[in-house]
Amino acid sequence: MDEYVIGIDLGTSAVKVSAMDRKGKVAAQESYGYELHQPRPGYSEQDPRDWVYATTIAIDRLILRDDIKTEEIKGISFSGQMHGLVLLDENDQVLRPAILWNDTRTTKQCEEIMGKLGNKFIDITGNRALEGFTLPKLLWVKENEPEIWAKAKTFLLPKDYVRFVMTGEKAIDYSDATGTVLYDIKQGTWSKEIADALDIPMSICPELIRSIDEAGTVTEYYSMFSGLDKSTRVFGGGGDNACGAVGAGILHPNMVMSSIGTSGVVLKYEPDANVNYHGALQYECHAIPDTFYSMGVTLAAGHSLNWFKHTFAADEDFTEMVKRAAQRPVGSNGLIFTPYVVGERTPYADADIRGSFIGADSMQNKYDYVRAVIEGITFSFRDILNIYDKHGQDFDTVVAIGGGAKSDFWLQLQANIFNKKVVSLTNEQGPGLGAAMLAAVGLGWFDSLQDCAKEFVHFGKSYEPQISEVEKYNQLYKIYQQVYDQTKDLSHQIMKLRNEWA
């Protein structure tokens, strides 16, 4: 009998469910989308029940369409969009739409946190208080929706809510817990000091588990709902960035991951919690037990390119659009783009900065603009890599995943802008692969995630920096670095008026 693990990748726009065998080969894959709601500028919400509905449909299709037999599914684990706040009442009912990672309404709450705790907060959590994190969202609900807050008994993150519906057990894994910034990264517990300072009851925090720990088995109700067998074991899972790193084989300090999805992430494996980036980078528990990772985030990486295409090239084939952009010259004929179209996180924690095209010229065409967007996204990743350089963190290989790894042009562009070797994967499945690996290790198929990676992760083509292009991009990058400081005040003034007029 064949045996499979299922990796559930709960993203911002859709869920992807993958059945993988003991060799890491994808036997079947299904996905299902759901809506993103933005009721006001800066707001980003989803109905948690949509995640359950979409996940269940995708699992049903694996069983019914792809002939994956329920008795062959031995384990399930998760990768989830991070930081989203799901509030449950005493009957475990959802109290309000989930506030997502890319919601930026909580600037006031971030200022309140840092005002009360200052650098002590960074010492405890390894992070600054940023709008995307879960703790500021808790405070926002507490201060703006007191009737909801009065009913709130537990909070969960997105994947943890779906797992709760499957198993009836509430828990958060350590990798997602650190992303709440209500977690003491050195003590390995929820921080009572932070909770007390902000008047948040500790009882709202669920149990902590490791990513490879068994969280429960499928309940009778969910078995009837989904078709899964009640004996199916369900494991903790991890935040999407941790799972993406596992699935990309980022298991050694000499490697970093470059991930271009809706947002963009540069992530580095850290063997311990001793490196102090003073909040310039996020510092998180890894899905690999007792290890960590650091990362910086570009809020609108792939989103910038998708926005441009939807707005200005809706009827054009995406691959052809990028192909034609690749034919334009380095520097996009004098055009530079900053990808701050929904604010920015690293290295500028600024919810009100907005994107810019600098150097617009009547001689440029649409594909100069496309190339400028791609170059600007990649420059924003270099901003993050610079932080590692400043802290003496050496690495020699960038493993590229996500949208930017589907194009030879963009892979070579990364090598030239980063001046590092860039490697792709032959079997890239993103965070879903990492989730499946967590289930495989949890089941005991492998002794460790490193052992599992030898079977599941396969590196592909390498892209070496082209010296002549590197020098050109070094010159352009020096100009790119100046744009934030010279446009931030203008952006803030525009956003102030926009909010006043809303």
C-alpha positions as CSV (number, residue, x, y, z in Angstrom):
1,M,0.0,0.0,0.0
2,D,1.2,3.5,-0.9
3,E,1.7,5.9,2.0
4,Y,1.4,9.7,1.8
5,V,1.8,12.8,3.9
6,I,-0.3,15.9,3.1
7,G,1.2,19.4,3.2
8,I,-1.4,22.1,3.5
9,D,-0.1,25.5,2.4
10,L,-2.6,28.1,3.7
11,G,-1.7,31.3,1.7
12,T,-3.2,34.7,1.5
13,S,-5.2,34.1,-1.7
14,A,-5.6,30.3,-1.8
15,V,-4.8,27.1,-0.1
16,K,-2.7,24.4,-1.9
17,V,-2.9,20.8,-0.6
18,S,-0.2,18.4,-1.7
19,A,0.0,14.6,-1.2
20,M,3.6,13.4,-1.2
21,D,5.1,9.9,-1.0
22,R,8.0,8.7,1.1
23,K,10.5,9.9,-1.6
24,G,9.1,13.4,-1.6
25,K,7.4,13.0,-4.9
26,V,4.1,14.9,-5.4
27,A,1.4,12.3,-6.0
28,A,-1.5,14.8,-6.3
29,Q,-2.1,18.4,-5.7
30,E,-5.3,20.6,-5.4
31,S,-5.9,24.2,-4.6
32,Y,-8.9,26.5,-3.8
33,G,-9.1,30.2,-3.5
34,Y,-10.8,32.6,-1.2
35,E,-11.4,36.4,-1.0
36,L,-9.4,39.1,0.6
37,H,-11.4,41.9,2.1
38,Q,-10.0,45.5,2.4
39,P,-12.9,47.5,3.9
40,R,-10.6,50.6,4.4
41,P,-7.2,51.7,3.2
42,G,-4.6,49.7,5.2
43,Y,-7.1,47.1,6.3
44,S,-6.8,43.4,5.2
45,E,-9.1,40.7,6.5
46,Q,-10.4,37.2,5.8
47,D,-13.2,35.0,7.2
48,P,-11.4,32.1,8.9
49,R,-14.3,29.8,7.9
50,D,-13.3,30.4,4.3
51,W,-10.0,28.8,5.0
52,V,-11.6,25.7,6.4
53,Y,-14.1,25.5,3.5
54,A,-11.3,25.8,0.9
55,T,-9.0,23.4,2.7
56,T,-11.7,20.8,3.0
57,I,-12.7,21.1,-0.7
58,A,-9.1,20.7,-1.7
59,I,-8.7,17.6,0.5
60,D,-12.0,16.2,-0.9
61,R,-10.7,16.6,-4.4
62,L,-7.5,14.7,-3.6
63,I,-9.6,11.8,-2.4
64,L,-12.3,11.9,-5.1
65,R,-10.5,13.3,-8.2
66,D,-7.0,12.1,-7.6
67,D,-7.8,8.7,-6.1
68,I,-5.7,9.2,-3.0
69,K,-7.2,6.6,-0.6
70,T,-8.0,7.8,2.9
71,E,-6.1,4.9,4.5
72,E,-3.0,5.9,2.6
73,I,-2.9,9.4,4.2
74,K,-0.8,8.8,7.3
75,G,-0.1,12.4,8.4
76,I,-1.0,16.0,7.7
77,S,0.9,19.2,8.6
78,F,0.6,22.9,7.7
79,S,2.3,25.9,6.5
80,G,0.4,29.1,7.2
81,Q,0.3,32.8,6.4
82,M,1.8,34.3,9.5
83,H,0.7,36.8,12.1
84,G,-3.1,36.8,11.3
85,L,-5.3,37.2,14.3
86,V,-8.2,34.8,14.9
87,L,-10.3,35.5,18.0
88,L,-12.5,32.8,19.5
89,D,-15.2,33.1,22.2
90,E,-15.9,30.7,25.1
91,N,-17.7,28.4,22.7
92,D,-14.8,28.5,20.2
93,Q,-16.8,30.5,17.7
94,V,-15.0,33.1,15.5
95,L,-15.7,36.6,16.9
96,R,-14.7,38.8,13.9
97,P,-12.9,38.5,10.6
98,A,-9.2,37.6,10.9
99,I,-6.8,40.6,10.7
100,L,-4.0,39.6,8.4
101,W,-0.3,39.9,8.2
102,N,-0.5,42.7,5.6
103,D,-2.9,44.8,7.6
104,T,-1.3,48.2,8.6
105,R,-3.9,49.8,10.9
106,T,-2.0,49.3,14.1
107,T,0.7,52.0,14.0
108,K,-0.7,53.6,17.2
109,Q,-0.6,50.3,19.0
110,C,3.0,49.7,17.9
111,E,4.0,53.1,19.3
112,E,2.2,52.2,22.5
113,I,4.1,48.9,22.9
114,M,7.5,50.5,22.3
115,G,6.5,53.5,24.5
116,K,5.8,51.2,27.4
117,L,8.5,48.6,26.9
118,G,11.2,50.2,24.7
119,N,14.3,48.1,24.1
120,K,13.2,45.6,26.7
121,F,10.6,44.5,24.2
122,I,13.3,43.8,21.6
123,D,15.3,41.9,24.2
124,I,12.4,39.7,25.0
125,T,11.0,39.0,21.6
126,G,14.0,39.6,19.3
127,N,11.8,41.9,17.2
128,R,10.4,45.4,17.0
129,A,6.7,46.0,17.3
130,L,5.5,46.2,13.7
131,E,2.1,46.6,12.2
132,G,2.0,43.2,10.7
133,F,2.5,41.3,14.0
134,T,-0.2,39.7,16.0
135,L,0.2,41.5,19.4
136,P,-0.6,45.0,18.0
137,K,-3.7,43.5,16.4
138,L,-4.8,42.2,19.9
139,L,-4.3,45.7,21.3
140,W,-6.3,47.3,18.4
141,V,-9.3,45.0,19.0
142,K,-9.0,45.7,22.8
143,E,-9.0,49.5,22.2
144,N,-11.4,49.8,19.2
145,E,-13.8,46.9,19.6
146,P,-14.3,46.5,23.4
147,E,-17.4,44.5,23.0
148,I,-15.5,41.9,20.9
149,W,-12.6,41.9,23.3
150,A,-14.8,41.2,26.3
151,K,-15.9,38.0,24.6
152,A,-12.4,36.9,23.4
153,K,-11.1,33.8,25.3
154,T,-8.5,32.5,22.9
155,F,-6.5,33.7,19.9
156,L,-5.0,31.5,17.1
157,L,-3.2,32.1,13.9
158,P,-4.6,31.1,10.5
159,K,-3.2,27.6,10.1
160,D,-3.8,26.9,13.8
161,Y,-7.5,27.6,13.4
162,V,-7.8,25.2,10.5
163,R,-5.9,22.6,12.6
164,F,-8.2,23.2,15.5
165,V,-11.3,22.6,13.3
166,M,-9.7,19.3,12.2
167,T,-8.6,18.0,15.6
168,G,-10.6,19.9,18.2
169,E,-7.2,20.9,19.9
170,K,-6.0,24.5,20.2
171,A,-2.3,25.2,19.9
172,I,0.3,27.4,18.2
173,D,3.7,26.1,17.2
174,Y,6.9,27.9,18.2
175,S,7.7,29.3,14.8
176,D,4.3,31.1,14.6
177,A,4.4,32.0,18.3
178,T,7.5,34.1,17.8
179,G,5.7,36.0,15.0
180,T,3.1,37.2,17.5
181,V,5.7,39.1,19.4
182,L,4.0,38.0,22.6
183,Y,6.6,35.3,23.0
184,D,9.9,35.3,25.0
185,I,12.4,34.0,22.4
186,K,15.1,33.2,25.0
187,Q,12.8,31.6,27.7
188,G,10.7,29.7,25.2
189,T,7.4,30.7,26.7
190,W,4.6,33.3,26.3
191,S,5.9,36.5,27.9
192,K,4.0,37.4,31.1
193,E,6.0,40.6,31.3
194,I,4.7,41.9,28.0
195,A,1.2,40.6,28.7
196,D,1.0,42.3,32.1
197,A,2.5,45.6,30.7
198,L,-0.3,45.7,28.1
199,D,-3.1,44.3,30.2
200,I,-3.6,41.2,28.1
201,P,-4.7,38.1,30.0
202,M,-2.3,35.1,29.7
203,S,-5.3,32.8,29.5
204,I,-5.8,34.0,25.9
205,C,-2.6,32.3,24.8
206,P,-3.0,28.7,23.7
207,E,-0.6,25.8,24.3
208,L,2.8,25.9,22.6
209,I,3.9,22.9,20.5
210,R,6.8,22.0,18.2
211,S,6.3,22.0,14.5
212,I,6.9,18.2,14.3
213,D,4.7,17.4,17.3
214,E,1.5,15.6,16.9
215,A,-1.4,18.0,17.7
216,G,-4.1,15.4,17.5
217,T,-6.1,13.2,15.1
218,V,-9.0,14.0,12.9
219,T,-12.3,14.3,14.8
220,E,-15.4,12.3,13.9
221,Y,-17.1,15.5,12.7
222,Y,-14.3,16.5,10.5
223,S,-13.9,13.0,9.2
224,M,-17.5,13.1,7.9
225,F,-17.0,16.6,6.6
226,S,-13.7,15.9,4.7
227,G,-13.6,12.2,4.0
228,L,-10.4,11.8,6.0
229,D,-9.9,8.8,8.3
230,K,-10.2,9.4,12.0
231,S,-6.8,7.8,12.6
232,T,-5.0,10.4,10.4
233,R,-2.3,12.1,12.6
234,V,-2.1,15.9,12.4
235,F,1.1,17.7,13.2
236,G,1.8,21.2,14.4
237,G,3.2,22.8,11.2
238,G,4.9,26.1,11.0
239,G,4.7,29.7,9.7
240,D,5.0,29.9,5.9
241,N,8.5,31.4,6.1
242,A,9.8,28.6,8.3
243,C,8.2,26.0,6.2
244,G,9.5,27.6,3.0
245,A,13.0,27.5,4.4
246,V,12.6,23.8,5.3
247,G,11.3,23.0,1.8
248,A,14.1,25.0,0.2
249,G,16.8,23.2,2.2
250,I,17.9,26.2,4.2
251,L,19.3,24.1,7.0
252,H,22.9,25.5,7.2
253,P,24.3,28.9,8.1
254,N,26.0,29.5,4.7
255,M,22.7,29.7,2.9
256,V,19.9,32.3,2.6
257,M,16.5,32.0,1.0
258,S,15.1,34.5,-1.4
259,S,11.3,34.0,-1.7
260,I,9.1,36.1,-4.0
261,G,5.5,35.6,-3.2
262,T,2.8,38.2,-2.5
263,S,5.3,39.5,-0.1
264,G,9.1,38.9,-0.4
265,V,11.3,37.3,2.2
266,V,15.0,37.0,2.7
267,L,15.7,34.4,5.4
268,K,18.8,32.9,7.0
269,Y,19.2,29.8,9.2
270,E,20.5,30.7,12.7
271,P,21.7,27.9,14.9
272,D,21.0,29.8,18.2
273,A,19.5,32.9,19.6
274,N,22.8,34.7,20.2
275,V,22.9,37.0,17.2
276,N,21.4,40.4,18.0
277,Y,20.1,42.4,15.0
278,H,18.5,44.9,17.4
279,G,15.2,44.5,15.7
280,A,16.4,45.4,12.2
281,L,15.5,41.9,11.2
282,Q,12.8,39.6,12.5
283,Y,14.1,36.8,14.7
284,E,12.0,33.7,14.9
285,C,12.0,30.1,16.2
286,H,12.5,27.7,13.3
287,A,10.3,24.8,12.4
288,I,13.5,22.8,13.0
289,P,13.4,22.1,16.8
290,D,15.7,24.2,18.9
291,T,17.0,26.4,16.1
292,F,16.1,29.8,14.8
293,Y,16.0,31.9,11.6
294,S,16.2,35.6,10.9
295,M,14.4,37.3,8.1
296,G,13.6,40.6,6.4
297,V,10.3,41.3,4.6
298,T,9.4,43.3,1.5
299,L,5.7,43.8,1.9
300,A,4.9,44.0,-1.8
301,A,7.2,41.9,-3.8
302,G,5.1,39.8,-6.2
303,H,2.2,42.0,-5.3
304,S,3.9,44.9,-6.9
305,L,4.3,43.1,-10.2
306,N,0.8,41.7,-10.0
307,W,-0.6,45.2,-9.3
308,F,1.2,46.6,-12.3
309,K,0.0,43.8,-14.6
310,H,-3.6,44.0,-13.4
311,T,-3.6,47.8,-13.8
312,F,-1.7,48.3,-17.0
313,A,-1.4,44.9,-18.8
314,A,-4.5,42.9,-17.7
315,D,-4.9,41.1,-21.0
316,E,-1.2,40.3,-21.5
317,D,0.3,36.9,-20.8
318,F,2.4,37.1,-17.7
319,T,5.3,35.0,-19.0
320,E,5.4,37.0,-22.3
321,M,5.3,40.3,-20.4
322,V,8.4,39.3,-18.3
323,K,10.1,37.9,-21.4
324,R,9.8,41.2,-23.2
325,A,10.9,43.1,-20.0
326,A,14.1,41.0,-20.1
327,Q,14.9,42.4,-23.5
328,R,15.0,46.0,-22.1
329,P,18.4,47.4,-21.0
330,V,19.8,47.2,-17.5
331,G,18.3,50.0,-15.5
332,S,15.1,50.1,-17.6
333,N,16.2,53.0,-19.7
334,G,16.7,55.2,-16.7
335,L,13.7,54.2,-14.6
336,I,13.8,53.1,-11.0
337,F,10.8,51.7,-9.0
338,T,10.5,51.4,-5.2
339,P,8.0,48.6,-4.3
340,Y,6.4,50.4,-1.3
341,V,2.9,50.2,-2.7
342,V,1.4,48.9,0.6
343,G,4.0,50.4,2.9
344,E,7.3,48.7,3.8
345,R,8.7,46.6,6.6
346,T,12.5,45.9,6.1
347,P,14.6,48.0,6.4
348,Y,12.0,50.7,6.7
349,A,9.3,50.0,9.2
350,D,6.9,52.5,7.6
351,A,3.3,51.8,7.0
352,D,2.7,55.1,5.2
353,I,5.5,55.1,2.7
354,R,4.3,54.5,-0.9
355,G,6.0,53.4,-4.1
356,S,7.6,55.6,-6.7
357,F,8.7,55.5,-10.3
358,I,11.8,57.8,-10.6
359,G,13.1,58.9,-13.9
360,A,9.9,58.6,-16.1
361,D,10.8,59.6,-19.6
362,S,8.7,59.8,-22.8
363,M,11.2,57.5,-24.6
364,Q,10.4,54.6,-22.2
365,N,7.8,51.9,-23.1
366,K,5.6,49.6,-21.0
367,Y,8.3,46.9,-20.7
368,D,10.8,49.4,-19.2
369,Y,8.2,49.8,-16.5
370,V,7.8,46.1,-16.0
371,R,11.6,45.6,-15.8
372,A,11.9,48.6,-13.4
373,V,9.3,46.9,-11.1
374,I,11.3,43.6,-11.2
375,E,14.6,45.4,-10.6
376,G,13.0,47.4,-7.8
377,I,11.7,44.3,-6.0
378,T,15.2,42.8,-6.2
379,F,16.8,46.0,-4.9
380,S,14.5,45.8,-1.9
381,F,15.9,42.3,-1.2
382,R,19.4,43.7,-1.4
383,D,18.4,46.2,1.3
384,I,17.8,43.2,3.5
385,L,21.0,41.4,2.6
386,N,23.0,44.5,3.5
387,I,21.9,44.1,7.1
388,Y,23.5,40.7,7.2
389,D,26.7,42.2,5.8
390,K,26.7,44.9,8.5
391,H,26.5,42.2,11.2
392,G,29.3,40.1,9.7
393,Q,27.0,37.2,8.7
394,D,28.7,35.6,5.8
395,F,26.9,33.4,3.3
396,D,27.8,32.3,-0.2
397,T,24.5,30.9,-1.7
398,V,21.1,32.2,-2.2
399,V,18.3,29.6,-2.8
400,A,15.5,31.3,-4.8
401,I,11.9,30.2,-4.5
402,G,8.6,31.6,-5.4
403,G,7.7,33.7,-8.5
404,G,11.2,35.0,-9.0
405,A,12.5,31.5,-9.3
406,K,10.3,30.6,-12.3
407,S,12.2,32.9,-14.7
408,D,15.8,32.4,-15.8
409,F,15.9,36.2,-16.4
410,W,14.9,37.0,-12.8
411,L,17.2,34.3,-11.3
412,Q,20.2,35.8,-13.2
413,L,19.0,39.3,-12.2
414,Q,19.1,38.3,-8.5
415,A,22.7,36.9,-8.9
416,N,23.8,40.2,-10.5
417,I,22.1,42.5,-8.0
418,F,23.1,40.4,-4.9
419,N,26.6,39.6,-6.3
420,K,26.1,36.0,-5.0
421,K,25.5,32.6,-6.5
422,V,21.8,31.9,-6.8
423,V,20.4,28.4,-6.9
424,S,17.0,27.2,-8.0
425,L,15.2,24.0,-7.0
426,T,14.2,21.2,-9.4
427,N,11.2,20.2,-7.3
428,E,10.1,23.5,-5.8
429,Q,6.8,23.2,-3.9
430,G,7.3,26.2,-1.6
431,P,6.1,26.1,2.0
432,G,3.8,23.1,1.2
433,L,6.8,20.9,0.7
434,G,8.2,22.0,4.1
435,A,4.8,21.2,5.7
436,A,4.8,17.7,4.2
437,M,8.4,17.2,5.5
438,L,7.2,18.2,9.0
439,A,4.6,15.5,8.8
440,A,7.1,12.9,7.5
441,V,9.5,13.6,10.4
442,G,6.6,13.6,12.9
443,L,5.5,10.2,11.6
444,G,9.1,8.9,12.2
445,W,9.8,8.3,8.4
446,F,13.1,10.3,9.1
447,D,15.1,11.0,12.2
448,S,15.4,14.8,11.4
449,L,14.4,17.4,8.9
450,Q,18.0,17.4,7.7
451,D,17.7,13.7,6.9
452,C,14.3,14.3,5.2
453,A,15.8,17.1,3.1
454,K,18.3,14.6,1.5
455,E,15.3,12.8,0.1
456,F,12.8,15.6,-0.5
457,V,14.9,18.6,-1.6
458,H,16.7,18.7,-4.9
459,F,18.8,21.7,-6.0
460,G,18.9,22.7,-9.7
461,K,20.7,25.2,-11.9
462,S,23.1,27.7,-10.4
463,Y,23.4,31.3,-11.6
464,E,26.7,33.1,-11.1
465,P,27.1,36.9,-11.0
466,Q,28.0,38.5,-14.3
467,I,30.7,41.0,-13.4
468,S,29.8,43.7,-15.9
469,E,26.2,43.6,-14.9
470,V,27.1,43.6,-11.2
471,E,28.9,46.9,-11.5
472,K,26.0,48.6,-13.4
473,Y,23.6,47.4,-10.7
474,N,25.9,48.6,-7.9
475,Q,25.7,52.1,-9.4
476,L,21.9,52.0,-9.8
477,Y,21.5,50.6,-6.3
478,K,23.3,53.6,-4.8
479,I,20.5,55.8,-6.4
480,Y,17.7,53.4,-5.3
481,Q,18.9,53.7,-1.7
482,Q,18.3,57.4,-1.7
483,V,14.7,57.3,-2.8
484,Y,13.1,56.3,0.5
485,D,14.6,59.3,2.4
486,Q,13.7,61.7,-0.3
487,T,10.1,60.6,-0.7
488,K,9.0,59.6,2.8
489,D,7.8,63.0,3.8
490,L,5.8,63.4,0.6
491,S,4.2,60.0,1.1
492,H,3.3,60.8,4.7
493,Q,1.6,64.1,3.7
494,I,-0.3,62.4,0.9
495,M,-1.5,59.6,3.2
496,K,-2.5,62.1,5.9
497,L,-4.8,63.9,3.3
498,R,-6.1,60.6,2.0
499,N,-7.1,59.5,5.5
500,E,-8.7,62.8,6.2
501,W,-10.7,62.7,3.1
502,A,-11.8,59.0,3.4
